[in-house]
């Protein structure tokens, strides 16, 4: 493994300037925290600003699942019977399956990461519990990372707003207000991923399984787009709400370099398809990691 070297203040300043310019060019306001998992060196842009996390909070849920399993308080292989038609709606996974299903908790977790399965996530929310998730985040020192809503509640809050194309209406939507919904900061989400990779959540086979799980995400249009190399591994989880696009994860280089990165963005446009807002997550992450890898 190559020795991690902290970037100079000039290198960090240049990276922050380039990241802010990239955010502006993409039409978004952004927050970023990139952390060298081994040296602790970091690059930050507005990284302590509280932001709604939506699906990104599924990572907190899965971290708690595996931490509870490692402590012997929960069996991640426990089978759950899931009747047809009694599932949180969504665009993939269990929500679109027509028949009854029987799955283990850890296989539900696989769907949660791979296709951001809302139905699978809500089954896990019931099995693990909000109290356990929030307690785990507090134990890890992530006191700004708080769970309030499951995915069904987030969906219901959005459906209650008839006009999601009017920015003025967003002020009334609870799940877009970090004081009222699942929330965290870019710094703490990066620190959470770093804790998983440092075996601070759990260790041994359980930790290896959790890291492998977090590498199964199907979506490559955000953070992974900044690292188009066969020998660089990107693990992570996205989140999307009206105007909000996030991703947090870990970038692993073949020389042993490991970097936890979280990028949060809010677009000025309410359009649901904004390729530039997706792509800038990868661009910003790459600039930050390049700065961390710079002598």
DAVENRA-V909015 format. One record per residue. N is the residue number from 1. RES is the residue in one letter. OMEGA is omega in degrees with one decimal (none if undefined). BURIAL is 1 if it has 16 or more other ideal C-beta (glycine too) atoms within 10 Angstrom, else 0. Layout:
N:RES:OMEGA:BURIAL
N:RES:OMEGA:BURIAL
This chain:
1:X:177.8:0
2:X:-179.8:0
3:X:178.6:0
4:X:179.9:1
5:X:-179.4:0
6:X:178.7:0
7:X:177.6:1
8:X:178.7:0
9:X:179.1:0
10:X:177.7:0
11:X:179.4:1
12:X:179.7:1
13:X:178.8:0
14:X:179.9:0
15:X:-179.7:1
16:X:177.9:1
17:X:-179.7:0
18:X:178.9:1
19:X:178.9:1
20:X:177.4:1
21:X:178.4:0
22:X:176.3:1
23:X:-178.9:1
24:X:179.6:0
25:X:-179.2:0
26:X:179.5:1
27:X:-179.3:0
28:X:163.1:1
29:X:-172.5:1
30:X:170.2:1
31:X:-178.9:1
32:X:166.1:1
33:X:176.8:1
34:X:-170.3:1
35:X:170.2:1
36:X:-171.6:1
37:X:-175.2:1
38:X:-178.1:1
39:X:-176.5:0
40:X:176.8:0
41:X:-175.3:1
42:X:171.4:1
43:X:-174.5:1
44:X:171.7:1
45:X:178.6:1
46:X:-166.7:1
47:X:-179.4:1
48:X:179.7:0
49:X:178.7:0
50:X:-175.7:1
51:X:173.5:1
52:X:-175.3:1
53:X:178.9:1
54:X:-174.9:1
55:X:178.5:1
56:X:177.8:1
57:X:173.7:1
58:X:176.8:1
59:X:176.9:1
60:X:178.2:1
61:X:-177.2:1
62:X:175.1:1
63:X:179.4:1
64:X:176.8:1
65:X:-176.3:1
66:X:177.1:1
67:X:177.1:1
68:X:178.1:1
69:X:-179.6:1
70:X:179.8:1
71:X:178.8:0
72:X:-179.3:0
73:X:-176.6:0
74:X:179.0:1
75:X:-176.6:0
76:X:177.1:1
77:X:-179.4:0
78:X:-177.8:0
79:X:178.9:0
80:X:173.3:1
81:X:-174.9:0
82:X:-178.9:1
83:X:174.8:0
84:X:172.5:0
85:X:179.5:0
86:X:-173.3:0
87:X:174.7:1
88:X:-179.2:1
89:X:178.2:0
90:X:-175.1:1
91:X:-176.9:0
92:X:175.0:1
93:X:-174.8:1
94:X:-176.0:1
95:X:-177.5:1
96:X:176.6:0
97:X:-171.9:0
98:X:-173.0:0
99:X:176.2:0
100:X:-175.7:0
101:X:172.2:1
102:X:-175.3:0
103:X:173.6:1
104:X:177.1:0
105:X:-177.8:1
106:X:174.1:1
107:X:171.0:1
108:X:178.1:1
109:X:177.5:1
110:X:177.8:1
111:X:-179.6:1
112:X:179.5:1
113:X:-170.0:1
114:X:-177.1:1
115:X:-179.8:1
116:X:-173.7:1
117:X:-179.0:1
118:X:179.9:1
119:X:178.2:1
120:X:179.8:1
121:X:-176.9:1
122:X:172.8:1
123:X:177.9:1
124:X:176.2:1
125:X:179.2:1
126:X:-177.9:0
127:X:-175.1:1
128:X:176.6:1
129:X:178.6:1
130:X:-178.0:1
131:X:180.0:0
132:X:179.8:1
133:X:-179.4:1
134:X:176.6:1
135:X:179.5:0
136:X:178.8:1
137:X:178.7:1
138:X:178.7:0
139:X:179.0:0
140:X:178.6:1
141:X:-176.5:0
142:X:-169.5:1
143:X:175.8:0
144:X:-176.9:1
145:X:-169.0:1
146:X:176.5:1
147:X:179.3:1
148:X:-173.1:1
149:X:164.7:1
150:X:-174.1:1
151:X:177.3:1
152:X:180.0:1
153:X:177.4:1
154:X:178.6:1
155:X:-178.5:1
156:X:179.9:0
157:X:179.0:1
158:X:-179.6:1
159:X:179.1:0
160:X:178.2:0
161:X:-172.5:1
162:X:-174.3:0
163:X:-179.8:0
164:X:174.5:1
165:X:-178.7:0
166:X:-177.8:0
167:X:-178.9:0
168:X:-178.6:0
169:X:-174.1:0
170:X:-179.0:1
171:X:-177.5:0
172:X:-176.3:0
173:X:-173.2:1
174:X:-174.2:1
175:X:171.6:1
176:X:179.3:1
177:X:-174.9:0
178:X:177.3:1
179:X:-172.0:0
180:X:-172.8:0
181:X:174.9:1
182:X:-172.3:1
183:X:173.7:1
184:X:175.1:1
185:X:176.4:1
186:X:179.7:1
187:X:-174.7:1
188:X:176.9:1
189:X:174.5:1
190:X:178.7:1
191:X:177.7:1
192:X:177.7:1
193:X:177.7:1
194:X:179.1:1
195:X:177.4:1
196:X:-176.9:1
197:X:176.7:1
198:X:-177.5:0
199:X:178.1:0
200:X:175.8:0
201:X:175.7:1
202:X:-175.7:1
203:X:175.9:0
204:X:-176.2:0
205:X:-179.6:0
206:X:178.9:1
207:X:178.6:1
208:X:178.8:0
209:X:179.0:1
210:X:179.0:1
211:X:177.5:1
212:X:179.0:0
213:X:-177.3:1
214:X:175.9:1
215:X:-172.7:1
216:X:-175.7:0
217:X:-177.8:1
218:X:-171.5:0
219:X:-178.5:1
220:X:-173.0:0
221:X:-179.7:0
222:X:-172.7:1
223:X:-176.7:1
224:X:-179.7:1
225:X:178.4:1
226:X:-175.4:1
227:X:-173.8:1
228:X:-177.3:0
229:X:-179.5:0
230:X:-174.1:0
231:X:175.1:0
232:X:-177.6:0
233:X:177.3:1
234:X:174.8:1
235:X:179.5:1
236:X:-178.4:1
237:X:177.3:1
238:X:171.4:1
239:X:-178.5:1
240:X:169.5:1
241:X:176.7:1
242:X:-177.1:1
243:X:-176.7:1
244:X:174.6:1
245:X:-176.5:1
246:X:162.0:1
247:X:172.8:1
248:X:-179.4:1
249:X:-179.2:1
250:X:176.0:1
251:X:-178.5:1
252:X:-179.3:1
253:X:-178.1:1
254:X:178.3:0
255:X:178.2:0
256:X:178.1:0
257:X:-178.0:1
258:X:-173.1:1
259:X:175.1:1
260:X:-174.8:1
261:X:171.0:1
262:X:177.7:1
263:X:177.4:1
264:X:177.6:1
265:X:171.3:1
266:X:-177.7:1
267:X:173.6:1
268:X:-179.9:0
269:X:175.7:0
270:X:180.0:0
271:X:-178.9:0
272:X:178.8:0
273:X:179.2:0
274:X:-176.5:1
275:X:-179.2:0
276:X:178.8:0
277:X:174.3:1
278:X:-173.1:1
279:X:-176.5:1
280:X:175.4:1
281:X:176.5:1
282:X:179.7:1
283:X:-178.8:1
284:X:179.0:1
285:X:-179.2:1
286:X:178.7:1
287:X:-178.7:1
288:X:-179.5:1
289:X:176.1:1
290:X:178.3:1
291:X:178.8:1
292:X:-179.7:1
293:X:-177.7:1
294:X:177.3:0
295:X:none:0
